[in-house]
């Protein structure tokens, strides 16, 4: 069992619709100011990250004596997933939950998260990005340029394919129409699949209607949260590793307008986010596995021998593609960034305790 933390962490913090109260004595205006923040998310409220973030929001509200309150708008109720980054920057939302893959041009360095075969540990990935955000000037500048401040990193577990027919090998997916996201697309294409780029919100119907044979770009808990086990009950880990990274951001002007004591409270609350998130993730993944099995579905992890040739071919090719994209959209040195990021991954993988959910589910 992972060590239990009180606060899940991330997202939340700070912001900006300010309501003021009047008071007297020696209190300053900042001491009395309150922030009622709107957080836009494309996730369903039952997924692991929203559950962890809601706990974090409660902790922040309590520790700030109600001066910071966060209101959640799930499943694109406030902003579409592909517009959330800009929507937070321009004030349509105060905070937002975003995925890097929606913004390859705006976040070229961050999109290294989508390069397959680099890691299967969300724990290591989250800590690596947090370290890079604190220490790498080019990486921090990439986010500053977008007008947002990152509060928490919410790394995703390994990519899972949900298929309508059983999958025991990569050959079973050849010629199949498979929804993909980001750099998984070219990798899947090299394995003989036909990548289809559509929104997560369109996938269920596409599977029902036969437009898709399978979907990817989701972890075990995300796939069952969207009930894909009803229409594509054969879940398989194809050993491509993590496929993206997600994060909670706040409008940069709002963050910088917050007094130091509020920022300190939020920073302290979010510092334990990774442990809290992983704990919630374990619970969500256990529930997801049971839902999959109860629906008559299967959980399969392809053996390394089945995917080794694919990794040897697609890994370097997709990494080279990311390098070219990053060089075109950033002033940073992609090779130097890659070296620093993978060194951080290696360090945190040695300390990580997370066991991939599909491995645990397949063992059942």
C-alpha positions as CSV (number, residue, x, y, z in Angstrom):
1,X,0.0,0.0,0.0
2,X,1.2,3.5,-0.7
3,X,1.6,5.9,2.1
4,X,-1.6,7.9,2.6
5,X,-1.4,11.6,2.2
6,X,-4.1,14.1,3.2
7,X,-4.0,16.1,0.2
8,X,-4.3,15.4,-3.4
9,X,-3.0,18.0,-5.0
10,X,-2.9,19.8,-7.8
11,X,-4.9,21.8,-9.5
12,X,-6.1,24.2,-7.8
13,X,-5.2,27.1,-6.5
14,X,-5.5,30.4,-7.1
15,X,-6.9,32.9,-8.9
16,X,-8.9,35.4,-9.8
17,X,-12.2,36.5,-9.8
18,X,-11.9,38.6,-6.8
19,X,-14.6,39.5,-4.5
20,X,-13.7,41.9,-1.8
21,X,-14.9,42.2,1.7
22,X,-14.5,45.2,3.9
23,X,-12.9,45.0,7.2
24,X,-11.2,47.2,9.6
25,X,-8.3,47.1,12.0
26,X,-4.8,46.5,10.7
27,X,-5.8,44.0,7.9
28,X,-4.8,44.9,4.4
29,X,-7.0,44.6,1.4
30,X,-5.2,41.4,0.4
31,X,-5.9,39.9,3.8
32,X,-9.6,40.2,3.1
33,X,-9.8,39.5,-0.6
34,X,-11.3,36.2,-1.8
35,X,-10.9,34.3,-5.0
36,X,-13.8,32.3,-6.5
37,X,-12.2,30.3,-9.3
38,X,-13.7,28.4,-12.2
39,X,-11.8,25.3,-13.3
40,X,-12.5,23.8,-16.7
41,X,-11.9,20.1,-17.3
42,X,-12.8,17.7,-20.1
43,X,-12.7,14.8,-17.7
44,X,-15.7,13.1,-16.1
45,X,-15.8,13.9,-12.3
46,X,-15.3,10.2,-11.3
47,X,-11.8,9.8,-12.9
48,X,-8.8,9.6,-10.6
49,X,-7.4,13.1,-11.4
50,X,-10.7,15.0,-10.7
51,X,-11.2,13.1,-7.5
52,X,-7.7,14.0,-6.3
53,X,-8.1,17.6,-7.4
54,X,-11.4,18.0,-5.7
55,X,-9.8,16.9,-2.5
56,X,-7.0,19.3,-3.1
57,X,-9.5,22.1,-3.6
58,X,-11.2,21.3,-0.3
59,X,-7.9,21.5,1.5
60,X,-7.0,24.8,-0.1
61,X,-10.4,26.3,0.8
62,X,-10.0,25.1,4.4
63,X,-6.4,26.3,4.9
64,X,-7.1,29.7,3.3
65,X,-10.2,30.1,5.6
66,X,-12.4,30.2,2.5
67,X,-10.5,32.9,0.7
68,X,-9.9,30.6,-2.2
69,X,-12.8,28.5,-3.6
70,X,-12.7,26.4,-6.7
71,X,-15.8,25.5,-8.8
72,X,-15.4,22.6,-11.2
73,X,-16.9,22.4,-14.7
74,X,-16.4,18.8,-15.9
75,X,-16.8,17.1,-19.3
76,X,-16.2,20.3,-21.3
77,X,-19.1,22.1,-19.7
78,X,-17.1,25.4,-19.7
79,X,-14.5,24.9,-22.4
80,X,-13.7,22.2,-25.0
81,X,-10.5,20.3,-24.1
82,X,-8.7,21.7,-27.1
83,X,-9.5,25.3,-26.1
84,X,-8.7,25.1,-22.3
85,X,-5.1,26.4,-22.5
86,X,-6.1,29.5,-24.3
87,X,-9.3,29.8,-22.4
88,X,-7.4,30.0,-19.1
89,X,-4.9,32.5,-20.5
90,X,-7.6,34.8,-21.7
91,X,-9.8,34.5,-18.6
92,X,-12.7,32.5,-19.8
93,X,-11.7,30.1,-17.0
94,X,-9.5,30.8,-14.1
95,X,-8.0,27.4,-14.0
96,X,-7.9,24.4,-16.3
97,X,-7.1,20.8,-16.7
98,X,-5.3,20.2,-19.9
99,X,-3.4,17.5,-21.9
100,X,-0.2,18.4,-23.7
101,X,-1.2,16.5,-26.9
102,X,-3.9,19.1,-27.6
103,X,-1.2,21.7,-28.1
104,X,1.8,20.4,-30.0
105,X,2.8,23.8,-31.4
106,X,2.3,25.8,-28.2
107,X,3.9,23.2,-25.9
108,X,6.6,21.4,-28.1
109,X,8.9,20.5,-25.2
110,X,6.1,19.2,-23.0
111,X,4.9,17.0,-25.9
112,X,7.9,14.7,-25.3
113,X,5.5,13.0,-22.9
114,X,3.7,11.5,-25.9
115,X,6.8,9.9,-27.4
116,X,6.3,6.2,-26.9
117,X,8.5,3.8,-25.1
118,X,10.2,6.3,-22.8
119,X,8.5,5.3,-19.6
120,X,5.5,3.3,-18.2
121,X,5.7,5.0,-14.8
122,X,3.2,7.9,-14.2
123,X,4.9,8.5,-10.9
124,X,8.4,9.0,-12.4
125,X,6.9,11.1,-15.3
126,X,5.1,13.4,-12.9
127,X,8.2,14.0,-10.7
128,X,10.4,14.5,-13.8
129,X,8.2,17.2,-15.3
130,X,7.9,18.9,-11.9
131,X,11.7,19.0,-11.6
132,X,12.0,20.3,-15.2
133,X,9.5,23.0,-14.6
134,X,11.5,24.2,-11.5
135,X,14.9,23.9,-13.0
136,X,14.9,24.1,-16.8
137,X,14.5,27.7,-18.0
138,X,13.4,26.9,-21.6
139,X,10.7,24.6,-20.3
140,X,9.4,27.2,-17.8
141,X,9.5,29.8,-20.5
142,X,7.3,27.6,-22.7
143,X,4.5,27.8,-20.1
144,X,5.1,31.4,-19.2
145,X,4.6,32.3,-22.9
146,X,1.1,30.7,-22.8
147,X,0.1,33.0,-19.9
148,X,-0.5,30.2,-17.4
149,X,1.2,28.9,-14.3
150,X,1.4,25.1,-13.7
151,X,0.1,24.1,-10.3
152,X,0.2,20.3,-10.6
153,X,1.4,17.6,-12.9
154,X,-1.1,14.8,-13.4
155,X,0.8,12.1,-15.3
156,X,-1.1,9.4,-17.2
157,X,-0.5,5.7,-16.9
158,X,0.5,3.6,-19.9
159,X,-1.6,3.7,-23.1
160,X,-4.3,1.0,-23.3
161,X,-6.0,-0.1,-26.5
162,X,-9.7,-1.1,-26.1
163,X,-10.7,-3.3,-29.0
164,X,-14.0,-4.8,-30.1
165,X,-12.3,-8.2,-30.8
166,X,-9.8,-10.0,-28.7
167,X,-6.1,-9.0,-29.2
168,X,-3.3,-11.4,-28.4
169,X,-0.7,-9.9,-30.7
170,X,0.1,-6.8,-32.7
171,X,-0.9,-8.7,-35.8
172,X,-4.5,-8.7,-34.5
173,X,-4.5,-4.9,-34.8
174,X,-3.1,-4.7,-38.3
175,X,-5.5,-2.9,-40.6
176,X,-7.8,-1.9,-37.7
177,X,-9.1,1.7,-37.4
178,X,-7.7,2.8,-34.1
179,X,-8.3,6.1,-32.4
180,X,-5.0,7.7,-31.4
181,X,-3.6,10.8,-29.8
182,X,-0.3,12.7,-30.4
183,X,2.8,10.8,-31.2
184,X,1.1,7.4,-30.7
185,X,-0.3,7.9,-34.2
186,X,2.9,7.4,-36.2
187,X,4.0,4.6,-33.9
188,X,0.7,2.8,-34.3
189,X,0.9,3.3,-38.1
190,X,4.3,1.6,-38.1
191,X,2.6,-1.4,-36.3
192,X,0.2,-1.7,-39.2
193,X,-2.8,0.1,-37.6
194,X,-4.8,2.9,-39.2
195,X,-4.7,5.8,-36.8
196,X,-7.8,7.9,-36.5
197,X,-7.7,11.3,-34.8
198,X,-11.0,12.1,-33.2
199,X,-12.1,13.6,-29.9
200,X,-12.5,11.3,-26.9
201,X,-16.1,12.5,-26.6
202,X,-16.8,11.0,-30.1
203,X,-15.2,7.6,-29.4
204,X,-18.1,5.6,-27.9
205,X,-20.5,6.3,-30.8
206,X,-17.7,5.7,-33.3
207,X,-17.1,2.3,-31.8
208,X,-20.8,1.5,-31.8
209,X,-21.2,2.5,-35.4
210,X,-18.1,0.6,-36.6
211,X,-16.2,3.8,-37.5
212,X,-13.6,2.5,-35.1
213,X,-12.4,-1.0,-34.4
214,X,-10.5,0.1,-31.3
215,X,-9.5,3.1,-29.3
216,X,-6.3,4.2,-27.5
217,X,-5.1,7.4,-25.8
218,X,-6.6,6.4,-22.5
219,X,-5.6,4.4,-19.4
220,X,-7.6,1.6,-17.8
221,X,-9.5,3.9,-15.5
222,X,-10.2,6.5,-18.2
223,X,-11.5,3.9,-20.6
224,X,-14.0,2.4,-18.1
225,X,-15.1,5.9,-16.9
226,X,-16.3,6.4,-20.5
227,X,-17.9,2.9,-20.5
228,X,-15.8,1.6,-23.5
229,X,-16.0,-1.9,-22.0
230,X,-19.6,-1.9,-23.2
231,X,-18.6,-1.6,-26.9
232,X,-14.9,-2.6,-27.0
233,X,-14.4,-5.0,-24.0
234,X,-10.9,-6.3,-24.9
235,X,-8.3,-4.1,-23.2
236,X,-4.7,-4.6,-24.1
237,X,-1.4,-2.9,-23.0
238,X,0.7,-2.9,-26.2
239,X,3.9,-1.9,-24.3
240,X,4.1,1.6,-25.8
241,X,4.3,3.2,-22.4
242,X,2.8,6.6,-21.3
243,X,1.2,8.6,-24.1
244,X,0.7,12.1,-22.6
245,X,0.9,14.2,-19.5
246,X,-1.8,16.3,-18.1
247,X,-1.7,19.2,-15.7
248,X,-3.7,21.8,-13.8
249,X,-2.9,25.4,-14.7
250,X,-4.0,28.8,-13.5
251,X,-4.1,32.1,-15.2
252,X,-0.6,33.6,-14.7
253,X,-1.8,37.1,-13.9
254,X,-4.2,35.7,-11.4
255,X,-1.5,33.7,-9.8
256,X,0.9,36.6,-9.6
257,X,-1.8,38.8,-8.1
258,X,-2.2,36.4,-5.1
259,X,-0.5,37.5,-1.9
260,X,2.5,35.4,-0.8
261,X,0.6,33.7,2.1
262,X,-2.0,32.4,-0.3
263,X,0.6,31.2,-2.8
264,X,2.5,29.5,0.0
265,X,-0.6,27.6,1.2
266,X,-1.3,26.5,-2.4
267,X,2.3,25.4,-3.0
268,X,2.3,23.5,0.3
269,X,-1.0,21.8,-0.6
270,X,0.2,20.8,-4.1
271,X,3.6,19.5,-2.9
272,X,2.0,16.2,-1.8
273,X,-0.1,15.9,-4.9
274,X,1.8,13.1,-6.6
275,X,1.4,10.7,-3.6
276,X,-2.2,11.6,-3.3
277,X,-2.9,11.2,-7.0
278,X,-1.2,7.8,-7.2
279,X,-3.2,6.6,-4.2
280,X,-6.5,7.7,-5.8
281,X,-5.3,6.2,-9.1
282,X,-4.7,2.8,-7.5
283,X,-8.3,2.8,-6.1
284,X,-9.7,3.9,-9.4
285,X,-7.8,1.3,-11.4
286,X,-8.9,-1.5,-9.1
287,X,-12.5,-0.5,-9.6
288,X,-12.0,-0.1,-13.3
289,X,-10.5,-3.6,-13.6
290,X,-13.5,-5.1,-11.8
291,X,-15.9,-3.2,-14.1
292,X,-14.1,-4.5,-17.1
293,X,-14.2,-8.1,-15.9
294,X,-17.9,-7.8,-14.8
295,X,-18.7,-6.7,-18.4
296,X,-17.2,-9.9,-19.7
297,X,-14.1,-8.0,-20.9
298,X,-10.5,-9.1,-21.0
299,X,-7.2,-7.6,-19.8
300,X,-4.1,-8.5,-21.8
301,X,-0.5,-7.3,-21.6
302,X,1.5,-8.2,-24.7
303,X,4.8,-9.9,-23.9
304,X,8.0,-7.9,-24.5
305,X,9.0,-10.5,-27.2
306,X,5.8,-9.5,-29.2
307,X,6.6,-5.8,-29.2
308,X,10.4,-5.6,-29.2
309,X,10.8,-5.3,-32.9
310,X,8.1,-2.6,-33.1
311,X,9.8,-0.6,-30.3
312,X,13.2,-0.9,-32.0
313,X,11.8,0.5,-35.2
314,X,9.2,3.0,-34.0
315,X,10.9,4.3,-30.9
316,X,13.8,6.1,-32.7
317,X,11.7,7.2,-35.6
318,X,9.0,8.9,-33.5
319,X,11.7,10.4,-31.2
320,X,13.3,11.9,-34.3
321,X,9.9,13.3,-35.4
322,X,9.5,15.0,-31.9
323,X,13.0,16.4,-32.2
324,X,12.2,18.0,-35.6
325,X,8.8,19.4,-34.3
326,X,10.4,20.8,-31.1
327,X,13.2,22.4,-33.1
328,X,10.6,24.1,-35.4
329,X,8.5,25.4,-32.5
330,X,11.0,26.2,-29.8
331,X,14.2,28.0,-29.4
332,X,15.5,25.3,-27.0
333,X,17.9,22.5,-27.9
334,X,15.7,19.4,-28.2
335,X,18.5,17.0,-27.8
336,X,19.7,18.7,-24.6
337,X,16.1,18.7,-23.3
338,X,15.7,15.1,-24.1
339,X,18.9,14.2,-22.2
340,X,17.8,16.1,-19.1
341,X,14.3,14.8,-19.2
342,X,15.3,11.1,-19.6
343,X,17.9,11.5,-16.9
344,X,15.2,12.7,-14.6
345,X,13.0,9.8,-15.6
346,X,15.7,7.3,-14.8
347,X,16.3,8.9,-11.4
348,X,12.6,8.8,-10.4
349,X,11.9,5.4,-11.9
350,X,14.4,4.0,-9.5
351,X,12.3,5.4,-6.6
352,X,8.8,4.7,-8.1
353,X,6.4,2.1,-6.5
354,X,3.6,2.2,-9.1
355,X,2.8,-1.1,-10.8
356,X,0.9,-0.6,-14.1
357,X,-2.8,-1.3,-13.7
358,X,-3.1,-3.6,-16.7
359,X,-0.5,-5.8,-15.2
360,X,-2.5,-6.0,-12.0
361,X,-5.7,-6.6,-13.8
362,X,-4.3,-9.2,-16.1
363,X,-3.0,-11.1,-13.1
364,X,-6.6,-11.4,-11.8
